[in-house]
Amino acid sequence: MPAEDTTGIHCRLDELLEQRGITLTELSRRVGVSLVNLSVLKNDRAKAIRFSTLSAVCRELDCEVGDLLVADTAAG
């Protein structure tokens, strides 16, 4: 991926789902966000995220925004 396409933000959704024993499909059902949109987020391909989506995911996974989204020091 070209450097200009990286945001410097890494989404830890896959790690949090594994820790909590929840599948992406189940999270999608619980928060009312499409599986495709959550997959884009999980795979670090998202260019943006709605605050409502961020809030719903964090609420369902019982985490803070900083647990879900972290600075990717390798992208710098």
C-alpha positions, 0 to 999 in steps of 0.5 A: 500500500502506498504511504499516502494511503495509510492513515497511521491508525490500526484497528484492533477489532479482530483482537478484541473479537477474539478476546471476547469470543464474538464473531464479526457476524455476531457483532454486526447483528448486535450493533446493526452495522453491515458485515461489509462495513465492519470487515472494512474497519477490521482489515484497516481499509476504512477511510472514516468511521461514524461516531455512532458506529464507533460508539456502538462497537465500543459499547458492545465490546465493552472497550474504550475508543483507544482500545479499538483504534491505536496509532500504528507506529510502523506507518509513520 
